[in-house]
């Protein structure tokens, strides 16, 4: 049986693999979605904000039913393991964005 944390980490790694595939196929960190979302940011603060956006979009894509999504908030808002796993997802996205931006050098 898959634990909650394992499931979240698996989703994050899947997101990381998709992002890496986009970079490899296009030769650059091009837009990951049709809405103009791009891995290139001006600074680390914008990169972190983008990482949070990607994590949130991953959750809403995984659970498109808003009613179910919002009903689960009470559970994960009080579960330390799930909150840590959420932070890990954001960290993985941020690492990808930092790499795409040459760590803002």
Biopython code that builds the backbone (N, CA, C, O; Angstrom):
import numpy as np
from Bio.PDB.StructureBuilder import StructureBuilder

atoms = [
    (1, "UNK", "N", (0.841, -1.184, 0.000)),
    (1, "UNK", "CA", (0.000, 0.000, 0.000)),
    (1, "UNK", "C", (0.885, 1.245, 0.000)),
    (1, "UNK", "O", (1.873, 1.314, 0.732)),
    (2, "UNK", "N", (0.528, 2.214, -0.816)),
    (2, "UNK", "CA", (1.322, 3.421, -0.967)),
    (2, "UNK", "C", (0.985, 4.418, 0.142)),
    (2, "UNK", "O", (-0.190, 4.685, 0.396)),
    (3, "UNK", "N", (2.006, 4.969, 0.807)),
    (3, "UNK", "CA", (1.761, 5.972, 1.823)),
    (3, "UNK", "C", (1.458, 7.304, 1.160)),
    (3, "UNK", "O", (1.737, 7.497, -0.024)),
    (4, "UNK", "N", (0.879, 8.231, 1.938)),
    (4, "UNK", "CA", (0.546, 9.553, 1.403)),
    (4, "UNK", "C", (1.805, 10.273, 0.928)),
    (4, "UNK", "O", (1.820, 10.870, -0.149)),
    (5, "UNK", "N", (2.852, 10.213, 1.731)),
    (5, "UNK", "CA", (4.085, 10.907, 1.378)),
    (5, "UNK", "C", (4.709, 10.307, 0.116)),
    (5, "UNK", "O", (5.199, 11.042, -0.741)),
    (6, "UNK", "N", (4.694, 8.999, 0.002)),
    (6, "UNK", "CA", (5.238, 8.346, -1.186)),
    (6, "UNK", "C", (4.469, 8.775, -2.426)),
    (6, "UNK", "O", (5.064, 9.005, -3.478)),
    (7, "UNK", "N", (3.159, 8.882, -2.311)),
    (7, "UNK", "CA", (2.332, 9.297, -3.449)),
    (7, "UNK", "C", (2.678, 10.718, -3.874)),
    (7, "UNK", "O", (2.798, 10.990, -5.069)),
    (8, "UNK", "N", (2.841, 11.624, -2.920)),
    (8, "UNK", "CA", (3.187, 13.010, -3.253)),
    (8, "UNK", "C", (4.578, 13.110, -3.873)),
    (8, "UNK", "O", (4.782, 13.851, -4.835)),
    (9, "UNK", "N", (5.512, 12.381, -3.333)),
    (9, "UNK", "CA", (6.866, 12.402, -3.875)),
    (9, "UNK", "C", (6.879, 11.810, -5.282)),
    (9, "UNK", "O", (7.578, 12.313, -6.161)),
    (10, "UNK", "N", (6.119, 10.759, -5.495)),
    (10, "UNK", "CA", (6.029, 10.174, -6.836)),
    (10, "UNK", "C", (5.474, 11.180, -7.834)),
    (10, "UNK", "O", (5.969, 11.276, -8.957)),
    (11, "UNK", "N", (4.448, 11.933, -7.435)),
    (11, "UNK", "CA", (3.886, 12.960, -8.321)),
    (11, "UNK", "C", (4.910, 14.052, -8.604)),
    (11, "UNK", "O", (5.025, 14.524, -9.735)),
    (12, "UNK", "N", (5.651, 14.449, -7.577)),
    (12, "UNK", "CA", (6.657, 15.492, -7.761)),
    (12, "UNK", "C", (7.749, 15.038, -8.712)),
    (12, "UNK", "O", (8.194, 15.800, -9.571)),
    (13, "UNK", "N", (8.174, 13.804, -8.558)),
    (13, "UNK", "CA", (9.206, 13.287, -9.453)),
    (13, "UNK", "C", (8.684, 13.194, -10.885)),
    (13, "UNK", "O", (9.429, 13.422, -11.839)),
    (14, "UNK", "N", (7.425, 12.865, -11.030)),
    (14, "UNK", "CA", (6.811, 12.862, -12.354)),
    (14, "UNK", "C", (6.814, 14.249, -12.960)),
    (14, "UNK", "O", (7.107, 14.408, -14.145)),
    (15, "UNK", "N", (6.487, 15.260, -12.158)),
    (15, "UNK", "CA", (6.509, 16.647, -12.635)),
    (15, "UNK", "C", (7.921, 17.059, -13.018)),
    (15, "UNK", "O", (8.126, 17.736, -14.025)),
    (16, "UNK", "N", (8.887, 16.652, -12.219)),
    (16, "UNK", "CA", (10.285, 16.971, -12.516)),
    (16, "UNK", "C", (10.712, 16.311, -13.825)),
    (16, "UNK", "O", (11.406, 16.926, -14.634)),
    (17, "UNK", "N", (10.304, 15.077, -14.030)),
    (17, "UNK", "CA", (10.659, 14.372, -15.271)),
    (17, "UNK", "C", (10.045, 15.055, -16.484)),
    (17, "UNK", "O", (10.697, 15.172, -17.522)),
    (18, "UNK", "N", (8.810, 15.502, -16.368)),
    (18, "UNK", "CA", (8.163, 16.199, -17.483)),
    (18, "UNK", "C", (8.884, 17.505, -17.783)),
    (18, "UNK", "O", (9.126, 17.826, -18.947)),
    (19, "UNK", "N", (9.226, 18.257, -16.751)),
    (19, "UNK", "CA", (9.950, 19.521, -16.939)),
    (19, "UNK", "C", (11.296, 19.270, -17.599)),
    (19, "UNK", "O", (11.682, 19.987, -18.522)),
    (20, "UNK", "N", (12.010, 18.259, -17.130)),
    (20, "UNK", "CA", (13.311, 17.937, -17.714)),
    (20, "UNK", "C", (13.165, 17.512, -19.169)),
    (20, "UNK", "O", (14.000, 17.858, -20.003)),
    (21, "UNK", "N", (12.117, 16.770, -19.475)),
    (21, "UNK", "CA", (11.883, 16.342, -20.849)),
    (21, "UNK", "C", (11.625, 17.543, -21.759)),
    (21, "UNK", "O", (12.113, 17.578, -22.888)),
    (22, "UNK", "N", (10.869, 18.518, -21.283)),
    (22, "UNK", "CA", (10.624, 19.733, -22.063)),
    (22, "UNK", "C", (11.935, 20.438, -22.371)),
    (22, "UNK", "O", (12.174, 20.850, -23.506)),
    (23, "UNK", "N", (12.780, 20.577, -21.362)),
    (23, "UNK", "CA", (14.074, 21.232, -21.557)),
    (23, "UNK", "C", (14.928, 20.455, -22.551)),
    (23, "UNK", "O", (15.560, 21.050, -23.424)),
    (24, "UNK", "N", (14.951, 19.132, -22.426)),
    (24, "UNK", "CA", (15.761, 18.314, -23.333)),
    (24, "UNK", "C", (15.248, 18.357, -24.772)),
    (24, "UNK", "O", (16.041, 18.451, -25.709)),
    (25, "UNK", "N", (13.949, 18.290, -24.950)),
    (25, "UNK", "CA", (13.380, 18.258, -26.294)),
    (25, "UNK", "C", (13.449, 19.599, -27.010)),
    (25, "UNK", "O", (13.613, 19.647, -28.229)),
    (26, "UNK", "N", (13.327, 20.678, -26.264)),
    (26, "UNK", "CA", (13.331, 21.999, -26.898)),
    (26, "UNK", "C", (14.717, 22.612, -26.940)),
    (26, "UNK", "O", (14.943, 23.583, -27.662)),
    (27, "UNK", "N", (15.644, 22.060, -26.177)),
    (27, "UNK", "CA", (16.989, 22.620, -26.133)),
    (27, "UNK", "C", (17.090, 23.830, -25.235)),
    (27, "UNK", "O", (18.165, 24.409, -25.078)),
    (28, "UNK", "N", (15.979, 24.211, -24.649)),
    (28, "UNK", "CA", (15.978, 25.350, -23.735)),
    (28, "UNK", "C", (14.819, 25.191, -22.767)),
    (28, "UNK", "O", (13.899, 24.412, -23.016)),
    (29, "UNK", "N", (14.857, 25.919, -21.676)),
    (29, "UNK", "CA", (13.751, 25.839, -20.724)),
    (29, "UNK", "C", (12.558, 26.640, -21.222)),
    (29, "UNK", "O", (12.201, 27.659, -20.630)),
    (30, "UNK", "N", (11.942, 26.189, -22.303)),
    (30, "UNK", "CA", (10.826, 26.892, -22.922)),
    (30, "UNK", "C", (9.552, 26.714, -22.117)),
    (30, "UNK", "O", (9.516, 26.018, -21.102)),
    (31, "UNK", "N", (8.527, 27.358, -22.598)),
    (31, "UNK", "CA", (7.232, 27.323, -21.933)),
    (31, "UNK", "C", (6.780, 25.884, -21.710)),
    (31, "UNK", "O", (6.822, 25.055, -22.619)),
    (32, "UNK", "N", (6.356, 25.611, -20.502)),
    (32, "UNK", "CA", (5.908, 24.271, -20.169)),
    (32, "UNK", "C", (4.424, 24.088, -20.453)),
    (32, "UNK", "O", (3.938, 22.959, -20.513)),
    (33, "UNK", "N", (3.710, 25.179, -20.625)),
    (33, "UNK", "CA", (2.290, 25.101, -20.886)),
    (33, "UNK", "C", (1.923, 26.144, -21.928)),
    (33, "UNK", "O", (2.693, 27.068, -22.190)),
    (34, "UNK", "N", (0.758, 25.997, -22.516)),
    (34, "UNK", "CA", (0.314, 26.904, -23.558)),
    (34, "UNK", "C", (-0.042, 28.295, -23.049)),
    (34, "UNK", "O", (-0.270, 29.198, -23.854)),
    (35, "UNK", "N", (-0.094, 28.490, -21.742)),
    (35, "UNK", "CA", (-0.489, 29.785, -21.202)),
    (35, "UNK", "C", (0.694, 30.730, -21.003)),
    (35, "UNK", "O", (0.555, 31.762, -20.347)),
    (36, "UNK", "N", (1.841, 30.394, -21.556)),
    (36, "UNK", "CA", (2.996, 31.277, -21.467)),
    (36, "UNK", "C", (3.845, 31.070, -20.226)),
    (36, "UNK", "O", (4.819, 31.795, -20.025)),
    (37, "UNK", "N", (3.505, 30.106, -19.391)),
    (37, "UNK", "CA", (4.306, 29.822, -18.209)),
    (37, "UNK", "C", (5.689, 29.386, -18.650)),
    (37, "UNK", "O", (5.820, 28.492, -19.486)),
    (38, "UNK", "N", (6.719, 30.002, -18.100)),
    (38, "UNK", "CA", (8.075, 29.781, -18.549)),
    (38, "UNK", "C", (8.964, 29.537, -17.338)),
    (38, "UNK", "O", (8.726, 30.104, -16.271)),
    (39, "UNK", "N", (9.975, 28.709, -17.490)),
    (39, "UNK", "CA", (10.886, 28.427, -16.380)),
    (39, "UNK", "C", (11.872, 29.563, -16.130)),
    (39, "UNK", "O", (12.498, 29.597, -15.070)),
    (40, "UNK", "N", (12.029, 30.476, -17.051)),
    (40, "UNK", "CA", (12.971, 31.575, -16.897)),
    (40, "UNK", "C", (12.343, 32.682, -16.056)),
    (40, "UNK", "O", (11.257, 33.173, -16.361)),
    (41, "UNK", "N", (13.043, 33.063, -14.998)),
    (41, "UNK", "CA", (12.580, 34.143, -14.125)),
    (41, "UNK", "C", (13.722, 35.128, -13.919)),
    (41, "UNK", "O", (14.884, 34.805, -14.164)),
    (42, "UNK", "N", (13.383, 36.327, -13.470)),
    (42, "UNK", "CA", (14.389, 37.369, -13.283)),
    (42, "UNK", "C", (15.240, 37.173, -12.038)),
    (42, "UNK", "O", (16.382, 37.629, -11.992)),
    (43, "UNK", "N", (14.698, 36.499, -11.025)),
    (43, "UNK", "CA", (15.430, 36.363, -9.770)),
    (43, "UNK", "C", (14.891, 35.167, -8.979)),
    (43, "UNK", "O", (13.863, 34.596, -9.343)),
    (44, "UNK", "N", (15.574, 34.791, -7.910)),
    (44, "UNK", "CA", (15.135, 33.633, -7.119)),
    (44, "UNK", "C", (13.744, 33.790, -6.504)),
    (44, "UNK", "O", (13.016, 32.806, -6.376)),
    (45, "UNK", "N", (13.365, 35.005, -6.123)),
    (45, "UNK", "CA", (12.029, 35.190, -5.555)),
    (45, "UNK", "C", (10.946, 34.841, -6.562)),
    (45, "UNK", "O", (9.968, 34.173, -6.226)),
    (46, "UNK", "N", (11.124, 35.297, -7.808)),
    (46, "UNK", "CA", (10.168, 34.947, -8.862)),
    (46, "UNK", "C", (10.219, 33.450, -9.150)),
    (46, "UNK", "O", (9.193, 32.837, -9.446)),
    (47, "UNK", "N", (11.411, 32.860, -9.064)),
    (47, "UNK", "CA", (11.554, 31.425, -9.264)),
    (47, "UNK", "C", (10.803, 30.631, -8.212)),
    (47, "UNK", "O", (10.171, 29.620, -8.519)),
    (48, "UNK", "N", (10.872, 31.091, -6.968)),
    (48, "UNK", "CA", (10.157, 30.408, -5.895)),
    (48, "UNK", "C", (8.646, 30.540, -6.084)),
    (48, "UNK", "O", (7.904, 29.576, -5.893)),
    (49, "UNK", "N", (8.200, 31.729, -6.456)),
    (49, "UNK", "CA", (6.770, 31.928, -6.707)),
    (49, "UNK", "C", (6.292, 31.005, -7.829)),
    (49, "UNK", "O", (5.192, 30.456, -7.761)),
    (50, "UNK", "N", (7.115, 30.839, -8.850)),
    (50, "UNK", "CA", (6.775, 29.931, -9.942)),
    (50, "UNK", "C", (6.725, 28.490, -9.446)),
    (50, "UNK", "O", (5.846, 27.730, -9.852)),
    (51, "UNK", "N", (7.647, 28.106, -8.583)),
    (51, "UNK", "CA", (7.654, 26.747, -8.022)),
    (51, "UNK", "C", (6.366, 26.471, -7.257)),
    (51, "UNK", "O", (5.798, 25.385, -7.366)),
    (52, "UNK", "N", (5.908, 27.444, -6.490)),
    (52, "UNK", "CA", (4.651, 27.288, -5.750)),
    (52, "UNK", "C", (3.485, 27.146, -6.734)),
    (52, "UNK", "O", (2.603, 26.308, -6.545)),
    (53, "UNK", "N", (3.489, 27.971, -7.782)),
    (53, "UNK", "CA", (2.441, 27.889, -8.802)),
    (53, "UNK", "C", (2.412, 26.515, -9.453)),
    (53, "UNK", "O", (1.344, 25.933, -9.638)),
    (54, "UNK", "N", (3.586, 25.997, -9.800)),
    (54, "UNK", "CA", (3.649, 24.675, -10.423)),
    (54, "UNK", "C", (3.128, 23.595, -9.479)),
    (54, "UNK", "O", (2.412, 22.688, -9.903)),
    (55, "UNK", "N", (3.483, 23.691, -8.210)),
    (55, "UNK", "CA", (3.013, 22.705, -7.234)),
    (55, "UNK", "C", (1.492, 22.766, -7.103)),
    (55, "UNK", "O", (0.824, 21.733, -7.067)),
    (56, "UNK", "N", (0.952, 23.978, -7.033)),
    (56, "UNK", "CA", (-0.501, 24.133, -6.910)),
    (56, "UNK", "C", (-1.218, 23.622, -8.150)),
    (56, "UNK", "O", (-2.266, 22.983, -8.051)),
    (57, "UNK", "N", (-0.655, 23.903, -9.305)),
    (57, "UNK", "CA", (-1.270, 23.409, -10.548)),
    (57, "UNK", "C", (-1.214, 21.894, -10.616)),
    (57, "UNK", "O", (-2.129, 21.254, -11.134)),
    (58, "UNK", "N", (-0.141, 21.324, -10.095)),
    (58, "UNK", "CA", (-0.047, 19.864, -10.073)),
    (58, "UNK", "C", (-1.152, 19.251, -9.238)),
    (58, "UNK", "O", (-1.735, 18.236, -9.617)),
    (59, "UNK", "N", (-1.440, 19.863, -8.106)),
    (59, "UNK", "CA", (-2.502, 19.359, -7.233)),
    (59, "UNK", "C", (-3.859, 19.496, -7.913)),
    (59, "UNK", "O", (-4.650, 18.552, -7.915)),
    (60, "UNK", "N", (-4.134, 20.665, -8.489)),
    (60, "UNK", "CA", (-5.444, 20.860, -9.108)),
    (60, "UNK", "C", (-5.605, 20.038, -10.387)),
    (60, "UNK", "O", (-6.725, 19.702, -10.770)),
    (61, "UNK", "N", (-4.495, 19.713, -11.048)),
    (61, "UNK", "CA", (-4.570, 18.833, -12.216)),
    (61, "UNK", "C", (-4.831, 17.400, -11.780)),
    (61, "UNK", "O", (-5.600, 16.676, -12.411)),
    (62, "UNK", "N", (-4.182, 17.001, -10.692)),
    (62, "UNK", "CA", (-4.360, 15.648, -10.180)),
    (62, "UNK", "C", (-5.772, 15.438, -9.636)),
    (62, "UNK", "O", (-6.352, 14.366, -9.804)),
    (63, "UNK", "N", (-6.325, 16.467, -8.981)),
    (63, "UNK", "CA", (-7.683, 16.378, -8.433)),
    (63, "UNK", "C", (-8.504, 17.540, -8.997)),
    (63, "UNK", "O", (-8.621, 18.581, -8.349)),
    (64, "UNK", "N", (-9.075, 17.376, -10.193)),
    (64, "UNK", "CA", (-9.804, 18.470, -10.830)),
    (64, "UNK", "C", (-11.159, 18.795, -10.185)),
    (64, "UNK", "O", (-11.714, 19.864, -10.435)),
    (65, "UNK", "N", (-11.688, 17.900, -9.372)),
    (65, "UNK", "CA", (-12.964, 18.144, -8.705)),
    (65, "UNK", "C", (-12.726, 19.105, -7.534)),
    (65, "UNK", "O", (-12.184, 18.716, -6.500)),
    (66, "UNK", "N", (-13.137, 20.354, -7.712)),
    (66, "UNK", "CA", (-12.884, 21.393, -6.705)),
    (66, "UNK", "C", (-13.494, 21.050, -5.349)),
    (66, "UNK", "O", (-12.900, 21.324, -4.306)),
    (67, "UNK", "N", (-14.661, 20.459, -5.368)),
    (67, "UNK", "CA", (-15.325, 20.108, -4.111)),
    (67, "UNK", "C", (-14.487, 19.103, -3.320)),
    (67, "UNK", "O", (-14.301, 19.256, -2.113)),
    (68, "UNK", "N", (-13.993, 18.095, -3.994)),
    (68, "UNK", "CA", (-13.139, 17.092, -3.342)),
    (68, "UNK", "C", (-11.835, 17.749, -2.901)),
    (68, "UNK", "O", (-11.376, 17.534, -1.779)),
    (69, "UNK", "N", (-11.242, 18.548, -3.783)),
    (69, "UNK", "CA", (-9.980, 19.219, -3.469)),
    (69, "UNK", "C", (-10.095, 20.046, -2.196)),
    (69, "UNK", "O", (-9.247, 19.947, -1.309)),
    (70, "UNK", "N", (-11.145, 20.863, -2.105)),
    (70, "UNK", "CA", (-11.297, 21.715, -0.935)),
    (70, "UNK", "C", (-11.669, 20.919, 0.314)),
    (70, "UNK", "O", (-11.320, 21.323, 1.423)),
    (71, "UNK", "N", (-12.365, 19.803, 0.155)),
    (71, "UNK", "CA", (-12.718, 18.989, 1.321)),
    (71, "UNK", "C", (-11.489, 18.319, 1.939)),
    (71, "UNK", "O", (-11.492, 17.976, 3.121)),
    (72, "UNK", "N", (-10.439, 18.135, 1.134)),
    (72, "UNK", "CA", (-9.225, 17.487, 1.639)),
    (72, "UNK", "C", (-8.301, 18.453, 2.387)),
    (72, "UNK", "O", (-7.403, 18.017, 3.107)),
    (73, "UNK", "N", (-8.515, 19.745, 2.221)),
    (73, "UNK", "CA", (-7.627, 20.724, 2.852)),
    (73, "UNK", "C", (-7.542, 20.575, 4.360)),
    (73, "UNK", "O", (-6.465, 20.705, 4.941)),
    (74, "UNK", "N", (-8.667, 20.305, 4.990)),
    (74, "UNK", "CA", (-8.676, 20.155, 6.442)),
    (74, "UNK", "C", (-7.742, 19.029, 6.888)),
    (74, "UNK", "O", (-7.068, 19.137, 7.912)),
    (75, "UNK", "N", (-7.711, 17.940, 6.097)),
    (75, "UNK", "CA", (-6.847, 16.803, 6.438)),
    (75, "UNK", "C", (-5.372, 17.163, 6.282)),
    (75, "UNK", "O", (-4.591, 16.958, 7.211)),
    (76, "UNK", "N", (-4.977, 17.695, 5.124)),
    (76, "UNK", "CA", (-3.555, 17.938, 4.923)),
    (76, "UNK", "C", (-3.054, 19.173, 5.659)),
    (76, "UNK", "O", (-1.852, 19.306, 5.888)),
    (77, "UNK", "N", (-3.944, 20.070, 6.029)),
    (77, "UNK", "CA", (-3.526, 21.267, 6.768)),
    (77, "UNK", "C", (-3.073, 20.939, 8.187)),
    (77, "UNK", "O", (-2.375, 21.731, 8.819)),
    (78, "UNK", "N", (-3.470, 19.776, 8.683)),
    (78, "UNK", "CA", (-3.099, 19.391, 10.047)),
    (78, "UNK", "C", (-2.204, 18.153, 10.090)),
    (78, "UNK", "O", (-1.955, 17.608, 11.165)),
    (79, "UNK", "N", (-1.727, 17.712, 8.945)),
    (79, "UNK", "CA", (-0.886, 16.520, 8.866)),
    (79, "UNK", "C", (0.549, 16.943, 8.533)),
    (79, "UNK", "O", (0.839, 17.351, 7.408)),
    (80, "UNK", "N", (1.430, 16.841, 9.512)),
    (80, "UNK", "CA", (2.813, 17.300, 9.342)),
    (80, "UNK", "C", (3.512, 16.591, 8.184)),
    (80, "UNK", "O", (4.261, 17.226, 7.442)),
    (81, "UNK", "N", (3.286, 15.314, 8.018)),
    (81, "UNK", "CA", (3.929, 14.574, 6.920)),
    (81, "UNK", "C", (3.493, 15.113, 5.561)),
    (81, "UNK", "O", (4.313, 15.253, 4.654)),
    (82, "UNK", "N", (2.217, 15.411, 5.422)),
    (82, "UNK", "CA", (1.724, 15.929, 4.150)),
    (82, "UNK", "C", (2.234, 17.346, 3.887)),
    (82, "UNK", "O", (2.523, 17.703, 2.745)),
    (83, "UNK", "N", (2.342, 18.142, 4.933)),
    (83, "UNK", "CA", (2.878, 19.494, 4.767)),
    (83, "UNK", "C", (4.352, 19.449, 4.359)),
    (83, "UNK", "O", (4.789, 20.230, 3.513)),
    (84, "UNK", "N", (5.106, 18.546, 4.951)),
    (84, "UNK", "CA", (6.515, 18.380, 4.578)),
    (84, "UNK", "C", (6.611, 17.888, 3.139)),
    (84, "UNK", "O", (7.451, 18.368, 2.378)),
    (85, "UNK", "N", (5.771, 16.949, 2.762)),
    (85, "UNK", "CA", (5.773, 16.444, 1.385)),
    (85, "UNK", "C", (5.440, 17.562, 0.402)),
    (85, "UNK", "O", (6.026, 17.626, -0.679)),
    (86, "UNK", "N", (4.519, 18.432, 0.758)),
    (86, "UNK", "CA", (4.195, 19.584, -0.102)),
    (86, "UNK", "C", (5.409, 20.484, -0.267)),
    (86, "UNK", "O", (5.683, 20.972, -1.363)),
    (87, "UNK", "N", (6.125, 20.699, 0.810)),
    (87, "UNK", "CA", (7.352, 21.503, 0.737)),
    (87, "UNK", "C", (8.386, 20.848, -0.159)),
    (87, "UNK", "O", (9.115, 21.536, -0.874)),
    (88, "UNK", "N", (8.456, 19.530, -0.125)),
    (88, "UNK", "CA", (9.387, 18.805, -0.989)),
    (88, "UNK", "C", (9.032, 18.980, -2.459)),
    (88, "UNK", "O", (9.922, 19.123, -3.297)),
    (89, "UNK", "N", (7.758, 18.971, -2.778)),
    (89, "UNK", "CA", (7.319, 19.178, -4.154)),
    (89, "UNK", "C", (7.756, 20.561, -4.629)),
    (89, "UNK", "O", (8.281, 20.702, -5.733)),
    (90, "UNK", "N", (7.543, 21.572, -3.806)),
    (90, "UNK", "CA", (7.954, 22.935, -4.159)),
    (90, "UNK", "C", (9.470, 22.997, -4.321)),
    (90, "UNK", "O", (9.966, 23.644, -5.243)),
    (91, "UNK", "N", (10.207, 22.335, -3.438)),
    (91, "UNK", "CA", (11.672, 22.344, -3.522)),
    (91, "UNK", "C", (12.168, 21.700, -4.817)),
    (91, "UNK", "O", (13.137, 22.171, -5.413)),
    (92, "UNK", "N", (11.519, 20.642, -5.245)),
    (92, "UNK", "CA", (11.912, 19.980, -6.496)),
    (92, "UNK", "C", (11.670, 20.920, -7.672)),
    (92, "UNK", "O", (12.523, 21.054, -8.549)),
    (93, "UNK", "N", (10.512, 21.567, -7.690)),
    (93, "UNK", "CA", (10.230, 22.527, -8.759)),
    (93, "UNK", "C", (11.233, 23.681, -8.729)),
    (93, "UNK", "O", (11.722, 24.112, -9.773)),
    (94, "UNK", "N", (11.535, 24.179, -7.527)),
    (94, "UNK", "CA", (12.473, 25.303, -7.407)),
    (94, "UNK", "C", (13.863, 24.909, -7.900)),
    (94, "UNK", "O", (14.537, 25.706, -8.554)),
    (95, "UNK", "N", (14.295, 23.691, -7.593)),
    (95, "UNK", "CA", (15.605, 23.221, -8.070)),
    (95, "UNK", "C", (15.644, 23.185, -9.591)),
    (95, "UNK", "O", (16.650, 23.554, -10.196)),
    (96, "UNK", "N", (14.559, 22.745, -10.210)),
    (96, "UNK", "CA", (14.481, 22.707, -11.673)),
    (96, "UNK", "C", (14.549, 24.117, -12.249)),
    (96, "UNK", "O", (15.273, 24.367, -13.213)),
    (97, "UNK", "N", (13.796, 25.032, -11.656)),
    (97, "UNK", "CA", (13.771, 26.419, -12.126)),
    (97, "UNK", "C", (15.124, 27.077, -11.922)),
    (97, "UNK", "O", (15.590, 27.809, -12.795)),
    (98, "UNK", "N", (15.758, 26.832, -10.794)),
    (98, "UNK", "CA", (17.090, 27.399, -10.536)),
    (98, "UNK", "C", (18.091, 26.898, -11.583)),
    (98, "UNK", "O", (18.905, 27.674, -12.083)),
    (99, "UNK", "N", (18.032, 25.630, -11.909)),
    (99, "UNK", "CA", (18.927, 25.064, -12.922)),
    (99, "UNK", "C", (18.668, 25.708, -14.282)),
    (99, "UNK", "O", (19.608, 26.043, -15.002)),
    (100, "UNK", "N", (17.406, 25.879, -14.629)),
    (100, "UNK", "CA", (17.054, 26.504, -15.916)),
    (100, "UNK", "C", (17.550, 27.943, -16.004)),
    (100, "UNK", "O", (17.810, 28.455, -17.093)),
    (101, "UNK", "N", (17.678, 28.589, -14.850)),
    (101, "UNK", "CA", (18.127, 29.977, -14.801)),
    (101, "UNK", "C", (19.609, 30.111, -14.449)),
    (101, "UNK", "O", (20.072, 31.186, -14.069)),
    (102, "UNK", "N", (20.343, 29.010, -14.579)),
    (102, "UNK", "CA", (21.766, 28.977, -14.229)),
    (102, "UNK", "C", (21.988, 29.565, -12.832)),
    (102, "UNK", "O", (22.966, 30.269, -12.579)),
    (103, "UNK", "N", (21.059, 29.254, -11.948)),
    (103, "UNK", "CA", (21.108, 29.702, -10.550)),
    (103, "UNK", "C", (21.243, 31.222, -10.435)),
    (103, "UNK", "O", (21.831, 31.729, -9.479)),
    (104, "UNK", "N", (20.693, 31.945, -11.418)),
    (104, "UNK", "CA", (20.642, 33.404, -11.460)),
    (104, "UNK", "C", (22.019, 34.053, -11.401)),
    (104, "UNK", "O", (22.200, 35.105, -10.787)),
    (105, "UNK", "N", (22.982, 33.410, -12.049)),
    (105, "UNK", "CA", (24.333, 33.982, -12.105)),
    (105, "UNK", "C", (24.417, 35.046, -13.160)),
    (105, "UNK", "O", (25.476, 35.642, -13.354)),
]
sb = StructureBuilder()
sb.init_structure("model")
sb.init_model(0)
sb.init_chain("A")
sb.init_seg("    ")
for serial, (resi, resn, name, xyz) in enumerate(atoms, 1):
    if name == "N":
        sb.init_residue(resn, " ", resi, " ")
    sb.init_atom(name, np.array(xyz, "f"), 0.0, 1.0, " ", f" {name:<3s}", serial, name[0])
structure = sb.get_structure()
